[in-house]
Amino acid sequence: MSIELANESGIDVPVDLVLDAARFAIDRMDVHPGAELSVICVDLDTMADLHMRWMDLPGPTDVMSFPMDELTPGSRQSGDEPGPATLGDIVLCPEFAKTQAKQARHSFDHELAVLTVHGVLHLLGYDHAEPEEEREMFGLQAAILDEWYSDRRLRDRSKRQSRRDEDLLRKTGLLDPDGD
């Protein structure tokens, strides 16, 4: 899976976090591993322009999604069939997200993770225009985020344990200082 991130927002964005959340959501939704995704971070004015142009709504918003190949969850392909070329584009507005995070009393990083997963779900055809759609999409979004946070905790714990093991092996002389 290829994910490109371009930050044109002027705001420092935790790139690894956004890419990790996107990758996890795409994998969790069983999208073909050959899918490509583009994430673009823009400023308030650019987002307001996009919001008006594509949604006919004034002012900036937090995230917009522009699907390309109309993929659906579970669209992994097997055999000789080629995989989908491009999932689409997610446009994030970090400045809007910062304000939104502060209002919701959670971290900027969490807000970006939520918006990234939200954007991926929109690319896969999920919507929240109707109450039933909203329940489904936001329930799935919450489940993916919960699983992602659990997975991150496990990966972090594993990395810490590996470092402790390496330190112990070095101290006992079973591993040379260069890690060989």
C-alpha positions as CSV (number, residue, x, y, z in Angstrom):
1,M,0.0,0.0,0.0
2,S,1.3,3.4,-0.9
3,I,0.3,6.5,1.1
4,E,1.7,9.9,0.2
5,L,1.3,12.9,2.5
6,A,1.9,16.5,1.5
7,N,1.7,19.2,4.2
8,E,0.8,22.5,2.7
9,S,-0.9,23.8,5.8
10,G,1.9,25.7,7.5
11,I,1.1,23.7,10.7
12,D,3.4,21.0,12.0
13,V,1.6,17.7,11.5
14,P,2.6,14.3,13.0
15,V,3.1,12.6,9.6
16,D,3.9,9.1,11.0
17,L,0.7,9.2,13.1
18,V,-1.5,10.2,10.1
19,L,0.1,7.6,7.9
20,D,-0.2,4.9,10.5
21,A,-3.9,5.6,11.1
22,A,-4.6,5.6,7.4
23,R,-2.7,2.4,6.8
24,F,-4.5,0.7,9.7
25,A,-8.0,1.8,8.6
26,I,-7.3,0.7,5.0
27,D,-6.0,-2.7,6.2
28,R,-8.9,-3.1,8.7
29,M,-11.4,-2.4,5.9
30,D,-9.7,-5.2,3.9
31,V,-8.8,-2.9,0.9
32,H,-6.4,-4.3,-1.6
33,P,-2.9,-3.8,-0.4
34,G,-1.9,-2.3,-3.8
35,A,-4.3,0.6,-3.2
36,E,-2.8,4.1,-3.2
37,L,-3.9,7.0,-1.1
38,S,-3.0,10.7,-1.0
39,V,-3.3,12.8,2.1
40,I,-3.0,16.6,1.7
41,C,-2.9,19.0,4.6
42,V,-4.1,22.5,3.7
43,D,-4.7,25.9,5.3
44,L,-8.0,27.4,6.2
45,D,-8.4,29.4,3.0
46,T,-7.7,26.5,0.8
47,M,-10.1,24.3,2.7
48,A,-12.8,27.0,2.5
49,D,-12.3,27.2,-1.2
50,L,-12.6,23.4,-1.6
51,H,-15.6,23.2,0.7
52,M,-17.4,25.8,-1.4
53,R,-16.4,24.4,-4.7
54,W,-17.3,20.7,-4.0
55,M,-19.9,20.9,-1.3
56,D,-21.4,24.4,-1.9
57,L,-20.9,25.1,1.8
58,P,-19.2,28.3,3.1
59,G,-16.1,28.3,5.3
60,P,-13.5,25.7,6.0
61,T,-14.2,22.2,7.3
62,D,-12.0,19.6,9.0
63,V,-11.7,16.9,6.4
64,M,-12.9,16.2,2.8
65,S,-12.5,13.0,0.8
66,F,-12.3,12.6,-2.9
67,P,-12.7,8.9,-4.0
68,M,-11.1,7.7,-7.2
69,D,-11.8,4.0,-7.9
70,E,-15.0,3.5,-5.9
71,L,-13.6,0.7,-3.7
72,T,-15.7,-1.0,-1.1
73,P,-14.6,-2.7,2.1
74,G,-13.5,-6.3,1.5
75,S,-12.4,-5.5,-2.0
76,R,-9.1,-7.3,-1.8
77,Q,-8.6,-9.2,-4.9
78,S,-6.7,-12.4,-5.4
79,G,-5.4,-14.3,-8.4
80,D,-4.2,-12.5,-11.5
81,E,-6.6,-9.6,-11.4
82,P,-4.8,-6.3,-10.9
83,G,-5.5,-4.3,-7.7
84,P,-7.1,-0.9,-7.6
85,A,-4.7,1.9,-8.6
86,T,-5.9,4.8,-6.4
87,L,-8.2,4.9,-3.4
88,G,-8.4,8.7,-3.5
89,D,-7.5,11.8,-1.7
90,I,-8.1,12.9,1.9
91,V,-7.7,16.6,2.5
92,L,-7.1,17.6,6.1
93,C,-7.2,21.1,7.6
94,P,-4.8,21.0,10.6
95,E,-5.6,24.5,11.8
96,F,-9.4,23.6,11.9
97,A,-8.5,20.3,13.6
98,K,-6.5,22.1,16.3
99,T,-9.5,24.3,17.2
100,Q,-11.8,21.3,17.1
101,A,-9.5,19.2,19.3
102,K,-9.4,22.0,21.9
103,Q,-13.2,22.3,21.9
104,A,-13.5,18.6,22.3
105,R,-10.9,18.6,25.0
106,H,-8.6,16.0,23.4
107,S,-5.3,16.1,21.7
108,F,-4.5,17.4,18.3
109,D,-3.0,14.0,17.4
110,H,-6.2,12.2,18.4
111,E,-8.2,14.6,16.3
112,L,-6.0,14.0,13.2
113,A,-6.3,10.2,13.7
114,V,-10.1,10.5,13.9
115,L,-10.3,12.7,10.8
116,T,-7.9,10.4,8.9
117,V,-10.0,7.3,9.7
118,H,-13.2,9.3,8.9
119,G,-11.7,10.3,5.5
120,V,-10.8,6.7,4.7
121,L,-14.3,5.6,5.5
122,H,-15.7,8.3,3.2
123,L,-13.4,7.1,0.4
124,L,-14.9,3.6,0.9
125,G,-18.5,4.9,0.4
126,Y,-19.6,5.5,4.0
127,D,-21.6,8.6,4.7
128,H,-23.4,10.2,7.6
129,A,-26.2,12.1,5.9
130,E,-29.0,10.0,7.4
131,P,-29.2,8.9,11.1
132,E,-28.8,5.2,10.3
133,E,-25.7,5.9,8.1
134,E,-24.3,8.1,10.8
135,R,-24.7,5.4,13.4
136,E,-23.0,2.8,11.1
137,M,-20.1,5.1,10.1
138,F,-19.4,6.6,13.5
139,G,-19.6,3.1,15.1
140,L,-17.2,1.7,12.6
141,Q,-14.9,4.7,13.0
142,A,-14.9,4.3,16.8
143,A,-14.1,0.5,16.5
144,I,-11.2,1.1,14.1
145,L,-9.8,3.8,16.3
146,D,-10.1,1.6,19.4
147,E,-8.3,-1.3,17.6
148,W,-5.7,1.1,16.2
149,Y,-4.9,2.5,19.7
150,S,-4.6,-1.1,21.1
151,D,-2.4,-2.1,18.2
152,R,-0.1,1.0,18.8
153,R,0.1,0.1,22.5
154,L,1.2,-3.4,21.7
155,R,3.8,-2.2,19.1
156,D,5.2,0.3,21.6
157,R,5.4,-2.3,24.3
158,S,7.1,-4.7,21.9
159,K,9.7,-2.0,20.9
160,R,10.4,-1.2,24.6
161,Q,10.9,-4.9,25.4
162,S,13.2,-5.4,22.4
163,R,15.3,-2.4,23.5
164,R,15.5,-3.8,27.1
165,D,16.5,-7.2,25.7
166,E,19.2,-5.7,23.5
167,D,20.6,-3.7,26.5
168,L,20.6,-6.8,28.6
169,L,22.4,-8.8,25.9
170,R,25.0,-6.1,25.5
171,K,25.6,-5.9,29.3
172,T,26.1,-9.7,29.4
173,G,28.4,-9.6,26.4
174,L,26.2,-11.8,24.3
175,L,25.7,-8.9,21.8
176,D,28.5,-6.6,20.8
177,P,27.9,-2.8,21.0
178,D,27.1,-2.5,17.3
179,G,24.2,-4.9,17.7
180,D,25.7,-7.8,15.9
